[in-house]
Amino acid sequence: MANKIEHLEVIADGIEQYIGGFGNVATLTNCMTRVRVVLKDRSMFNADELKKIEGVKGVVDAGEQFQIIVGMGTAAKVAGVLTKRLSKLGVAPSGAEAEKQPMTVRKALNTLAAIFVPTIPALIGCGLVLGIVNIFKLVSPDFVAAHASIFELFNVVGRAVFAVLSIMIGMNTAKELQASPAIGAVMAAILASPALANIELFGAKMVPGGGGMFAVLLVCIFSSKFELWFRSRVKESLDLILTPTVTIIVSSAVALMILQPIAHSVNMWLGNVVSVALLNDSAGSVAVGGVLGGGFLFLLLTGLHQGLIPIHAQILETFGLNYLFPILAMGGMGQVGAAAYVYLKTKNQRLKKTITGALPVGILGVGEPLLFGVSLPLGKTFIAGCIGGFAGGAVMAAFKVGIIIPFGTAGLSLIPLVGEGQILHFMLAVLSAWVVGFIASIALGFTEPKE
């Protein structure tokens, strides 16, 4: 345990040193695999030296934000160490510096990630509970039938996250926009209230949950911005009474009459696109799956993949399974196959050691160590991995494999989360990505790095 703690301290020391010290920090957050920092002076960031720190697997310049890749689970621990140090020094980045920056596509994508990423542990935990039930149904249906009440209870536990997901998104949206999380939760609850079904407004019947996650995002962004605007203009003595009341009344009216219908239209359009592109029985659907699986890593490099998060959530809500995420996950599986060939052929001990550490977690779906430590530096290996991802994505689309949560980890860790009866098809797609990535790596070769 001591070694693990010391290792976290070493990574934290390196980050503190090469970001220009804590005085240079505007915001500090983390996702599943990355520590994310927004700096006051970007010129003080030393990426080359930071990459030399043991445990740092890569650095991504995402425009307003630097992302330091340290791995699954480690990111939260390192961010915790850094946050404690900031608190002891009396430095408390509030995001004010970041708020002064103009809104850009990159900043919007980073905000989306910050809204949805905190829900991942609950989604994975509940998803695995549902996945265990599905596995029991596959392996021993008679046992499930004999203990129906117990498995129904597990279903209740597993689906609990979906009952509160919109509430969590509402709270996180308000929090990210420096507004009241409680009001964000209330706005999400209003949109999902079953009582809406009994109300007819201007000749149109209200639809509980209409617009899905898009509606929650739109409404909570509006309510948060309105709350901040109203609070800046109301007297402090009346703020506690007037601000939440006026915010909820105005936001509810705008939500139900304008924003929810708009989001509902977007959902209908998205559902049609997914049905045509991925769920029809044509070669075109398979080709689309291949392009998405092969091209996903390019999105990952640019950070644009974060924009897909609400789309994943909405596809799940519309169809009951998310058919997009498993296809995109094949990009990482292609990298596994390509890197496996490099491991067998390389004479470079440092590269072999890197692959030894990165390959197991890559197989489970955490692809950054392979991507930034092996594939990208070698170049041709990255292309070979994308070719493998194309093959895996095509097979995934051909069998219409979906997962029971909107997003999460990828690779073999998805096995319990795939749709009922789809595990073998999922494994065939993964195997296709591995094999084709391996063969493509043989065909393209790679340049042996210098020691």
SETI-120940 format. One record per residue (C-alpha): residue number from 0; chain; x, y, z negated. Coordinates in nm, 4 decimals, decimal comma, always signed. Layout:
BEGIN
[NUM 'A' [X Y Z]];
...
This chain:
BEGIN
[0 'A' [+0,0000 +0,0000 +0,0000]];
[1 'A' [+0,2861 +0,2374 -0,0835]];
[2 'A' [+0,4342 +0,1905 +0,2602]];
[3 'A' [+0,1037 +0,2740 +0,4258]];
[4 'A' [+0,0700 +0,5899 +0,2167]];
[5 'A' [+0,4272 +0,6935 +0,2968]];
[6 'A' [+0,3599 +0,6309 +0,6646]];
[7 'A' [+0,0595 +0,8637 +0,6547]];
[8 'A' [+0,2693 +1,1264 +0,4789]];
[9 'A' [+0,5392 +1,1004 +0,7479]];
[10 'A' [+0,2845 +1,1552 +1,0248]];
[11 'A' [+0,1304 +1,4461 +0,8309]];
[12 'A' [+0,4781 +1,5990 +0,7757]];
[13 'A' [+0,5473 +1,5846 +1,1480]];
[14 'A' [+0,2137 +1,7382 +1,2402]];
[15 'A' [+0,2551 +2,0182 +0,9866]];
[16 'A' [+0,6034 +2,0959 +1,1131]];
[17 'A' [+0,5388 +2,0880 +1,4854]];
[18 'A' [+0,2074 +2,2739 +1,4931]];
[19 'A' [+0,3805 +2,5758 +1,3471]];
[20 'A' [+0,2795 +2,5274 +0,9844]];
[21 'A' [-0,0591 +2,5469 +0,8170]];
[22 'A' [-0,0728 +2,9223 +0,8580]];
[23 'A' [-0,1121 +2,8617 +1,2307]];
[24 'A' [-0,4234 +2,6412 +1,1926]];
[25 'A' [-0,7635 +2,7770 +1,2973]];
[26 'A' [-0,9527 +2,4467 +1,2708]];
[27 'A' [-0,8545 +2,0901 +1,1839]];
[28 'A' [-1,0842 +1,7938 +1,2492]];
[29 'A' [-1,0574 +1,4320 +1,3608]];
[30 'A' [-1,2379 +1,1723 +1,5683]];
[31 'A' [-1,1883 +0,7956 +1,5631]];
[32 'A' [-0,8338 +0,7954 +1,6992]];
[33 'A' [-0,7191 +1,1598 +1,7145]];
[34 'A' [-0,6388 +1,4498 +1,4844]];
[35 'A' [-0,7735 +1,7630 +1,6550]];
[36 'A' [-0,6311 +2,1098 +1,5855]];
[37 'A' [-0,7090 +2,4546 +1,7177]];
[38 'A' [-0,4119 +2,6859 +1,6657]];
[39 'A' [-0,3928 +3,0620 +1,6327]];
[40 'A' [-0,0689 +3,0697 +1,8321]];
[41 'A' [-0,0483 +2,7848 +2,0840]];
[42 'A' [+0,3131 +2,8663 +2,1711]];
[43 'A' [+0,4250 +2,7325 +1,8293]];
[44 'A' [+0,3063 +2,3801 +1,9139]];
[45 'A' [+0,5971 +2,1437 +1,9920]];
[46 'A' [+0,4528 +1,8416 +2,1712]];
[47 'A' [+0,7888 +1,6871 +2,2668]];
[48 'A' [+0,9115 +1,6672 +1,9072]];
[49 'A' [+0,5730 +1,5559 +1,7764]];
[50 'A' [+0,5683 +1,2590 +2,0156]];
[51 'A' [+0,8927 +1,1349 +1,8566]];
[52 'A' [+0,7269 +1,0907 +1,5163]];
[53 'A' [+0,6670 +0,7226 +1,4439]];
[54 'A' [+0,2932 +0,6623 +1,4447]];
[55 'A' [+0,2126 +0,9391 +1,6921]];
[56 'A' [+0,0996 +0,7590 +2,0059]];
[57 'A' [+0,0422 +1,0592 +2,2286]];
[58 'A' [-0,0543 +1,4248 +2,2487]];
[59 'A' [-0,3292 +1,5741 +2,4659]];
[60 'A' [-0,3614 +1,9441 +2,5437]];
[61 'A' [-0,7393 +1,9867 +2,5715]];
[62 'A' [-0,7367 +2,3579 +2,6434]];
[63 'A' [-0,8404 +2,5354 +2,3237]];
[64 'A' [-0,7590 +2,2236 +2,1226]];
[65 'A' [-0,4592 +1,9944 +2,0778]];
[66 'A' [-0,5396 +1,6268 +2,0161]];
[67 'A' [-0,2777 +1,4162 +1,8359]];
[68 'A' [-0,3378 +1,0438 +1,8910]];
[69 'A' [-0,2534 +0,8340 +1,5848]];
[70 'A' [-0,4923 +0,5387 +1,6194]];
[71 'A' [-0,8191 +0,3920 +1,4912]];
[72 'A' [-0,8736 +0,4575 +1,1218]];
[73 'A' [-0,5385 +0,6357 +1,0869]];
[74 'A' [-0,6811 +0,9587 +1,2290]];
[75 'A' [-0,9278 +1,0049 +0,9432]];
[76 'A' [-0,6625 +0,9251 +0,6818]];
[77 'A' [-0,4041 +1,1611 +0,8278]];
[78 'A' [-0,6658 +1,4360 +0,8611]];
[79 'A' [-0,7526 +1,3751 +0,4954]];
[80 'A' [-0,3883 +1,4177 +0,3911]];
[81 'A' [-0,3600 +1,7381 +0,5921]];
[82 'A' [-0,6877 +1,8755 +0,4549]];
[83 'A' [-0,5721 +1,8140 +0,0967]];
[84 'A' [-0,2475 +1,9986 +0,1670]];
[85 'A' [-0,4409 +2,2879 +0,3185]];
[86 'A' [-0,6645 +2,3061 +0,0113]];
[87 'A' [-0,3683 +2,3078 -0,2285]];
[88 'A' [-0,2162 +2,5974 -0,0371]];
[89 'A' [-0,5445 +2,7841 -0,0433]];
[90 'A' [-0,5753 +2,7648 +0,3345]];
[91 'A' [-0,9278 +2,6795 +0,4433]];
[92 'A' [-0,9766 +2,6926 +0,8203]];
[93 'A' [-1,3426 +2,7687 +0,8740]];
[94 'A' [-1,3564 +2,7812 +1,2477]];
[95 'A' [-1,3799 +3,1602 +1,2542]];
[96 'A' [-1,0777 +3,1867 +1,4788]];
[97 'A' [-1,2238 +2,9327 +1,7167]];
[98 'A' [-1,5598 +3,1139 +1,7143]];
[99 'A' [-1,3894 +3,4294 +1,8429]];
[100 'A' [-1,2843 +3,2452 +2,1565]];
[101 'A' [-1,5273 +3,2605 +2,4498]];
[102 'A' [-1,7375 +2,9513 +2,5164]];
[103 'A' [-1,5818 +2,7368 +2,7873]];
[104 'A' [-1,6613 +2,3929 +2,9270]];
[105 'A' [-1,3720 +2,2492 +2,7253]];
[106 'A' [-1,4892 +2,4105 +2,4030]];
[107 'A' [-1,8464 +2,2926 +2,4647]];
[108 'A' [-1,7239 +1,9352 +2,5160]];
[109 'A' [-1,5176 +1,9480 +2,1972]];
[110 'A' [-1,8251 +2,0720 +2,0107]];
[111 'A' [-2,0323 +1,7840 +2,1504]];
[112 'A' [-1,7717 +1,5375 +2,0282]];
[113 'A' [-1,7718 +1,6964 +1,6823]];
[114 'A' [-2,1526 +1,6628 +1,6688]];
[115 'A' [-2,1759 +1,2967 +1,7688]];
[116 'A' [-1,8505 +1,1393 +1,6416]];
[117 'A' [-1,9526 +1,1498 +1,2700]];
[118 'A' [-2,2455 +0,9213 +1,3538]];
[119 'A' [-2,0220 +0,6451 +1,4936]];
[120 'A' [-1,9622 +0,4556 +1,1643]];
[121 'A' [-2,3375 +0,4278 +1,1019]];
[122 'A' [-2,4046 +0,3279 +1,4632]];
[123 'A' [-2,1350 +0,0600 +1,4607]];
[124 'A' [-2,2334 -0,0735 +1,1174]];
[125 'A' [-2,6030 -0,1029 +1,1992]];
[126 'A' [-2,5243 -0,2199 +1,5521]];
[127 'A' [-2,3137 -0,5058 +1,4205]];
[128 'A' [-2,5972 -0,6109 +1,1908]];
[129 'A' [-2,8261 -0,6328 +1,4959]];
[130 'A' [-2,5463 -0,8056 +1,6858]];
[131 'A' [-2,5137 -1,0745 +1,4191]];
[132 'A' [-2,8875 -1,1381 +1,4485]];
[133 'A' [-2,8535 -1,1731 +1,8270]];
[134 'A' [-2,5647 -1,4180 +1,7893]];
[135 'A' [-2,7673 -1,6324 +1,5488]];
[136 'A' [-3,0561 -1,6309 +1,7973]];
[137 'A' [-2,8159 -1,7493 +2,0681]];
[138 'A' [-2,6339 -2,0139 +1,8635]];
[139 'A' [-2,9128 -2,1422 +1,6393]];
[140 'A' [-3,2644 -2,0278 +1,7349]];
[141 'A' [-3,4240 -2,2961 +1,5164]];
[142 'A' [-3,2416 -2,1609 +1,2098]];
[143 'A' [-3,3674 -1,8100 +1,2891]];
[144 'A' [-3,7240 -1,9351 +1,3283]];
[145 'A' [-3,7029 -2,1189 +0,9961]];
[146 'A' [-3,5867 -1,8035 +0,8162]];
[147 'A' [-3,7848 -1,5458 +1,0121]];
[148 'A' [-3,8411 -1,3097 +0,7183]];
[149 'A' [-3,4713 -1,2835 +0,6384]];
[150 'A' [-3,3794 -1,2048 +0,9984]];
[151 'A' [-3,6651 -0,9548 +1,0224]];
[152 'A' [-3,5155 -0,7818 +0,7189]];
[153 'A' [-3,1770 -0,7697 +0,8950]];
[154 'A' [-3,3536 -0,6123 +1,1945]];
[155 'A' [-3,4957 -0,3440 +0,9660]];
[156 'A' [-3,1477 -0,2743 +0,8281]];
[157 'A' [-2,9891 -0,2675 +1,1721]];
[158 'A' [-3,2472 -0,0327 +1,3209]];
[159 'A' [-3,2429 +0,2096 +1,0273]];
[160 'A' [-2,9789 +0,4267 +1,1957]];
[161 'A' [-3,2118 +0,5001 +1,4875]];
[162 'A' [-3,4778 +0,6281 +1,2463]];
[163 'A' [-3,2409 +0,9003 +1,1233]];
[164 'A' [-3,0092 +0,9500 +1,4229]];
[165 'A' [-3,1859 +1,2620 +1,5488]];
[166 'A' [-3,1774 +1,4057 +1,1948]];
[167 'A' [-2,8013 +1,3468 +1,1746]];
[168 'A' [-2,7525 +1,5078 +1,5149]];
[169 'A' [-2,9595 +1,8068 +1,4071]];
[170 'A' [-2,7549 +1,8518 +1,0900]];
[171 'A' [-2,4223 +1,8126 +1,2712]];
[172 'A' [-2,5241 +2,0584 +1,5434]];
[173 'A' [-2,6140 +2,3265 +1,2906]];
[174 'A' [-2,2970 +2,2587 +1,0920]];
[175 'A' [-2,0748 +2,2931 +1,3997]];
[176 'A' [-2,2398 +2,6239 +1,4873]];
[177 'A' [-2,1860 +2,7566 +1,1316]];
[178 'A' [-2,5614 +2,7507 +1,0566]];
[179 'A' [-2,7638 +2,5651 +0,7899]];
[180 'A' [-2,7499 +2,1848 +0,8326]];
[181 'A' [-3,0771 +2,1528 +0,6410]];
[182 'A' [-3,2618 +2,3672 +0,8969]];
[183 'A' [-3,1033 +2,1643 +1,1768]];
[184 'A' [-3,2393 +1,8485 +1,0132]];
[185 'A' [-3,5872 +2,0041 +0,9804]];
[186 'A' [-3,5962 +2,1023 +1,3488]];
[187 'A' [-3,4990 +1,7476 +1,4520]];
[188 'A' [-3,7682 +1,6071 +1,2205]];
[189 'A' [-4,0341 +1,8340 +1,3728]];
[190 'A' [-3,9551 +1,7043 +1,7223]];
[191 'A' [-3,9844 +1,3421 +1,6077]];
[192 'A' [-4,2913 +1,3791 +1,3840]];
[193 'A' [-4,5600 +1,1144 +1,4671]];
[194 'A' [-4,8253 +1,3755 +1,3790]];
[195 'A' [-4,7478 +1,5581 +1,7049]];
[196 'A' [-4,9419 +1,2866 +1,8887]];
[197 'A' [-5,2638 +1,4233 +1,7327]];
[198 'A' [-5,2058 +1,7803 +1,8538]];
[199 'A' [-5,3050 +1,9301 +2,1863]];
[200 'A' [-5,1525 +2,2677 +2,2750]];
[201 'A' [-5,2754 +2,4743 +2,5732]];
[202 'A' [-5,4340 +2,1654 +2,7242]];
[203 'A' [-5,1191 +1,9514 +2,6901]];
[204 'A' [-5,0828 +1,6751 +2,4356]];
[205 'A' [-4,7683 +1,6823 +2,2214]];
[206 'A' [-4,5286 +1,3855 +2,2518]];
[207 'A' [-4,3320 +1,2764 +1,9400]];
[208 'A' [-3,9654 +1,2452 +2,0317]];
[209 'A' [-4,0263 +1,3898 +2,3774]];
[210 'A' [-3,6990 +1,4986 +2,5361]];
[211 'A' [-3,4942 +1,2674 +2,3136]];
[212 'A' [-3,1430 +1,3720 +2,2144]];
[213 'A' [-3,1333 +1,6456 +2,4764]];
[214 'A' [-3,4294 +1,8108 +2,3067]];
[215 'A' [-3,2659 +1,7817 +1,9642]];
[216 'A' [-2,9460 +1,9418 +2,0950]];
[217 'A' [-3,1241 +2,2247 +2,2761]];
[218 'A' [-3,3561 +2,3039 +1,9870]];
[219 'A' [-3,0890 +2,2890 +1,7159]];
[220 'A' [-2,8516 +2,5047 +1,9215]];
[221 'A' [-3,1311 +2,7603 +1,9597]];
[222 'A' [-3,2337 +2,7483 +1,5922]];
[223 'A' [-2,8714 +2,7786 +1,4766]];
[224 'A' [-2,7995 +3,0765 +1,7001]];
[225 'A' [-3,1292 +3,2420 +1,6023]];
[226 'A' [-3,0609 +3,1823 +1,2314]];
[227 'A' [-2,7188 +3,3461 +1,2519]];
[228 'A' [-2,8585 +3,6387 +1,4536]];
[229 'A' [-3,1514 +3,6958 +1,2151]];
[230 'A' [-2,9354 +3,6621 +0,9037]];
[231 'A' [-2,6983 +3,9307 +1,0306]];
[232 'A' [-2,9918 +4,1747 +1,0491]];
[233 'A' [-3,1987 +4,0983 +0,7393]];
[234 'A' [-3,1330 +4,2518 +0,3974]];
[235 'A' [-2,9390 +4,0254 +0,1609]];
[236 'A' [-3,2159 +4,0438 -0,0998]];
[237 'A' [-3,4637 +3,8964 +0,1498]];
[238 'A' [-3,2269 +3,6559 +0,3261]];
[239 'A' [-3,3102 +3,3443 +0,1220]];
[240 'A' [-3,6834 +3,3840 +0,1847]];
[241 'A' [-3,7093 +3,5339 +0,5327]];
[242 'A' [-3,4234 +3,3725 +0,7248]];
[243 'A' [-3,5230 +3,0034 +0,6909]];
[244 'A' [-3,8963 +3,0796 +0,7241]];
[245 'A' [-3,8688 +3,2948 +1,0349]];
[246 'A' [-3,6060 +3,0643 +1,1873]];
[247 'A' [-3,8258 +2,7550 +1,1486]];
[248 'A' [-4,1420 +2,9257 +1,2770]];
[249 'A' [-3,9774 +3,0889 +1,5806]];
[250 'A' [-3,7645 +2,7851 +1,6644]];
[251 'A' [-4,0626 +2,5494 +1,6370]];
[252 'A' [-4,2622 +2,7603 +1,8799]];
[253 'A' [-3,9768 +2,7806 +2,1310]];
[254 'A' [-3,9018 +2,4116 +2,0846]];
[255 'A' [-4,2508 +2,2763 +2,1414]];
[256 'A' [-4,3555 +2,5153 +2,4186]];
[257 'A' [-4,0309 +2,5541 +2,6150]];
[258 'A' [-3,7262 +2,3488 +2,5185]];
[259 'A' [-3,8852 +2,0082 +2,4570]];
[260 'A' [-4,0687 +2,0093 +2,7943]];
[261 'A' [-3,7436 +2,1074 +2,9691]];
[262 'A' [-3,5536 +1,8271 +2,7940]];
[263 'A' [-3,8308 +1,5820 +2,8825]];
[264 'A' [-3,7919 +1,6723 +3,2504]];
[265 'A' [-3,4153 +1,6187 +3,2241]];
[266 'A' [-3,4769 +1,2780 +3,0666]];
[267 'A' [-3,7107 +1,1735 +3,3453]];
[268 'A' [-3,4513 +1,2785 +3,6012]];
[269 'A' [-3,1731 +1,0936 +3,4180]];
[270 'A' [-3,3858 +0,7799 +3,3922]];
[271 'A' [-3,4480 +0,7862 +3,7663]];
[272 'A' [-3,0769 +0,8360 +3,8400]];
[273 'A' [-2,9748 +0,5434 +3,6192]];
[274 'A' [-3,2456 +0,3202 +3,7662]];
[275 'A' [-3,1373 +0,3961 +4,1224]];
[276 'A' [-2,7616 +0,3967 +4,0623]];
[277 'A' [-2,7144 +0,1071 +3,8175]];
[278 'A' [-3,0295 -0,0988 +3,7758]];
[279 'A' [-3,1319 -0,1821 +4,1309]];
[280 'A' [-3,0405 -0,5179 +4,2863]];
[281 'A' [-2,8153 -0,3856 +4,5602]];
[282 'A' [-2,4486 -0,3766 +4,6529]];
[283 'A' [-2,4658 -0,0013 +4,5976]];
[284 'A' [-2,5290 -0,0545 +4,2258]];
[285 'A' [-2,2236 -0,2813 +4,2038]];
[286 'A' [-2,0125 -0,0244 +4,3902]];
[287 'A' [-2,1240 +0,2538 +4,1564]];
[288 'A' [-2,0275 +0,0362 +3,8590]];
[289 'A' [-1,6856 -0,0190 +4,0127]];
[290 'A' [-1,6239 +0,3502 +4,0739]];
[291 'A' [-1,7322 +0,4376 +3,7188]];
[292 'A' [-1,5176 +0,1632 +3,5633]];
[293 'A' [-1,2152 +0,2484 +3,7757]];
[294 'A' [-1,2421 +0,6240 +3,7364]];
[295 'A' [-1,3267 +0,6543 +3,3692]];
[296 'A' [-0,9663 +0,6940 +3,2531]];
[297 'A' [-0,9331 +1,0073 +3,4634]];
[298 'A' [-1,2261 +1,1526 +3,2695]];
[299 'A' [-1,0622 +1,0409 +2,9449]];
[300 'A' [-0,7407 +1,2234 +3,0323]];
[301 'A' [-0,9236 +1,5493 +3,0967]];
[302 'A' [-1,1559 +1,5173 +2,7956]];
[303 'A' [-1,4632 +1,5355 +3,0194]];
[304 'A' [-1,5787 +1,1971 +2,8860]];
[305 'A' [-1,7097 +1,3819 +2,5792]];
[306 'A' [-1,9823 +1,5287 +2,7958]];
[307 'A' [-2,1233 +1,1789 +2,8428]];
[308 'A' [-2,2045 +1,1327 +2,4739]];
[309 'A' [-2,5620 +1,2688 +2,4811]];
[310 'A' [-2,6177 +1,0845 +2,8103]];
[311 'A' [-2,5237 +0,7551 +2,6415]];
[312 'A' [-2,7708 +0,8289 +2,3619]];
[313 'A' [-3,0466 +0,9142 +2,6051]];
[314 'A' [-2,9960 +0,6057 +2,8243]];
[315 'A' [-3,0295 +0,3881 +2,5147]];
[316 'A' [-3,3453 +0,5709 +2,4100]];
[317 'A' [-3,4963 +0,5406 +2,7592]];
[318 'A' [-3,4103 +0,1795 +2,8444]];
[319 'A' [-3,3476 +0,0132 +2,5077]];
[320 'A' [-2,9890 -0,0681 +2,6110]];
[321 'A' [-2,7019 +0,1562 +2,7201]];
[322 'A' [-2,5921 +0,0246 +3,0587]];
[323 'A' [-2,3293 +0,2944 +3,1184]];
[324 'A' [-2,0919 +0,2525 +2,8229]];
[325 'A' [-1,9911 -0,1126 +2,8913]];
[326 'A' [-1,9042 -0,0195 +3,2505]];
[327 'A' [-1,6816 +0,2680 +3,1393]];
[328 'A' [-1,5163 +0,0457 +2,8774]];
[329 'A' [-1,3725 -0,1662 +3,1588]];
[330 'A' [-1,1207 +0,1083 +3,2352]];
[331 'A' [-0,9444 +0,0200 +2,9126]];
[332 'A' [-0,9658 -0,3518 +2,9850]];
[333 'A' [-0,7947 -0,2978 +3,3203]];
[334 'A' [-0,5095 -0,1284 +3,1335]];
[335 'A' [-0,4792 -0,4363 +2,9134]];
[336 'A' [-0,4247 -0,6619 +3,2148]];
[337 'A' [-0,1767 -0,4238 +3,3793]];
[338 'A' [+0,0234 -0,3778 +3,0576]];
[339 'A' [+0,0321 -0,7530 +2,9953]];
[340 'A' [+0,2312 -0,7992 +3,3180]];
[341 'A' [+0,4719 -0,5225 +3,2142]];
[342 'A' [+0,5241 -0,6972 +2,8806]];
[343 'A' [+0,6184 -1,0227 +3,0554]];
[344 'A' [+0,8621 -0,8598 +3,2994]];
[345 'A' [+1,0273 -0,5690 +3,1192]];
[346 'A' [+1,3781 -0,5952 +2,9790]];
[347 'A' [+1,3348 -0,2686 +2,7891]];
[348 'A' [+1,3016 -0,3628 +2,4216]];
[349 'A' [+1,1508 -0,0306 +2,3188]];
[350 'A' [+0,8771 -0,0646 +2,5828]];
[351 'A' [+0,8167 -0,4278 +2,4856]];
[352 'A' [+0,7801 -0,3235 +2,1210]];
[353 'A' [+0,5335 -0,0501 +2,2174]];
[354 'A' [+0,3202 -0,2957 +2,4142]];
[355 'A' [+0,3370 -0,5499 +2,1316]];
[356 'A' [+0,1735 -0,2981 +1,8996]];
[357 'A' [-0,0653 -0,1464 +2,1530]];
[358 'A' [-0,1960 -0,4575 +2,3293]];
[359 'A' [-0,3951 -0,6123 +2,0396]];
[360 'A' [-0,5789 -0,2886 +1,9611]];
[361 'A' [-0,6262 -0,2321 +2,3356]];
[362 'A' [-0,7977 -0,5694 +2,3646]];
[363 'A' [-1,0339 -0,4625 +2,0849]];
[364 'A' [-1,1086 -0,1399 +2,2690]];
[365 'A' [-0,8752 +0,1299 +2,1334]];
[366 'A' [-0,6957 +0,2180 +2,4535]];
[367 'A' [-0,4991 +0,5362 +2,3742]];
[368 'A' [-0,1789 +0,3607 +2,2591]];
[369 'A' [-0,1601 +0,1670 +2,5872]];
[370 'A' [-0,2703 +0,4604 +2,7975]];
[371 'A' [-0,0305 +0,7211 +2,6602]];
[372 'A' [+0,2485 +0,4899 +2,5485]];
[373 'A' [+0,2683 +0,2559 +2,8480]];
[374 'A' [+0,0436 +0,3134 +3,1499]];
[375 'A' [+0,0769 +0,6860 +3,2086]];
[376 'A' [+0,4558 +0,7011 +3,1611]];
[377 'A' [+0,4974 +0,4141 +3,4110]];
[378 'A' [+0,2535 +0,5629 +3,6638]];
[379 'A' [+0,1941 +0,2577 +3,8829]];
[380 'A' [+0,0743 +0,0634 +3,5801]];
[381 'A' [-0,1934 +0,3265 +3,5228]];
[382 'A' [-0,3171 +0,2863 +3,8819]];
[383 'A' [-0,3146 -0,0933 +3,8432]];
[384 'A' [-0,5245 -0,0586 +3,5287]];
[385 'A' [-0,7771 +0,1589 +3,7110]];
[386 'A' [-0,8046 -0,1085 +3,9825]];
[387 'A' [-0,8760 -0,3634 +3,7086]];
[388 'A' [-1,1341 -0,1266 +3,5630]];
[389 'A' [-1,3014 -0,1093 +3,9048]];
[390 'A' [-1,3368 -0,4880 +3,9117]];
[391 'A' [-1,4687 -0,5093 +3,5570]];
[392 'A' [-1,7129 -0,2222 +3,6093]];
[393 'A' [-1,8467 -0,3841 +3,9271]];
[394 'A' [-1,9100 -0,7167 +3,7516]];
[395 'A' [-2,0690 -0,5383 +3,4542]];
[396 'A' [-2,3056 -0,3526 +3,6871]];
[397 'A' [-2,3852 -0,6679 +3,8858]];
[398 'A' [-2,5103 -0,8436 +3,5707]];
[399 'A' [-2,6657 -0,5255 +3,4220]];
[400 'A' [-2,4975 -0,5696 +3,0852]];
[401 'A' [-2,6016 -0,3186 +2,8177]];
[402 'A' [-2,5199 -0,2523 +2,4528]];
[403 'A' [-2,7590 -0,1936 +2,1649]];
[404 'A' [-2,5955 +0,1289 +2,0393]];
[405 'A' [-2,5279 +0,4456 +2,2422]];
[406 'A' [-2,1483 +0,4446 +2,2082]];
[407 'A' [-1,8644 +0,3302 +1,9837]];
[408 'A' [-1,5544 +0,1189 +2,0219]];
[409 'A' [-1,4988 -0,0798 +2,3409]];
[410 'A' [-1,3262 -0,4021 +2,4480]];
[411 'A' [-1,3916 -0,7281 +2,2665]];
[412 'A' [-1,5258 -0,5390 +1,9656]];
[413 'A' [-1,8383 -0,4834 +2,1768]];
[414 'A' [-1,9206 -0,8560 +2,1877]];
[415 'A' [-2,1715 -0,8494 +1,8977]];
[416 'A' [-2,3257 -0,5305 +2,0369]];
[417 'A' [-2,4150 -0,6445 +2,3891]];
[418 'A' [-2,7766 -0,7157 +2,4791]];
[419 'A' [-2,9387 -1,0426 +2,3842]];
[420 'A' [-2,8180 -1,3274 +2,6054]];
[421 'A' [-2,5531 -1,1155 +2,7806]];
[422 'A' [-2,2349 -1,2179 +2,5979]];
[423 'A' [-2,1122 -1,4565 +2,8705]];
[424 'A' [-2,1710 -1,1980 +3,1429]];
[425 'A' [-1,9855 -0,9389 +2,9340]];
[426 'A' [-1,6898 -1,1731 +2,8886]];
[427 'A' [-1,6818 -1,2452 +3,2636]];
[428 'A' [-1,6557 -0,8703 +3,3327]];
[429 'A' [-1,3760 -0,8297 +3,0765]];
[430 'A' [-1,1883 -1,1270 +3,2209]];
[431 'A' [-1,2267 -0,9790 +3,5703]];
[432 'A' [-1,0751 -0,6488 +3,4545]];
[433 'A' [-0,7838 -0,8271 +3,2863]];
[434 'A' [-0,7059 -1,0557 +3,5804]];
[435 'A' [-0,7397 -0,7919 +3,8533]];
[436 'A' [-0,5405 -0,5405 +3,6461]];
[437 'A' [-0,2664 -0,8017 +3,6004]];
[438 'A' [-0,2593 -0,8895 +3,9732]];
[439 'A' [-0,2625 -0,5209 +4,0744]];
[440 'A' [+0,0299 -0,4612 +3,8400]];
[441 'A' [+0,2219 -0,7441 +4,0090]];
[442 'A' [+0,1472 -0,5951 +4,3518]];
[443 'A' [+0,2384 -0,2370 +4,2608]];
[444 'A' [+0,5295 -0,3194 +4,0306]];
[445 'A' [+0,6821 -0,0652 +3,7944]];
[446 'A' [+1,0075 +0,1205 +3,7440]];
[447 'A' [+1,1995 -0,0076 +3,4425]];
[448 'A' [+1,2423 +0,2869 +3,2031]];
[449 'A' [+1,5852 +0,3730 +3,0689]];
[450 'A' [+1,6661 +0,2826 +2,7132]];
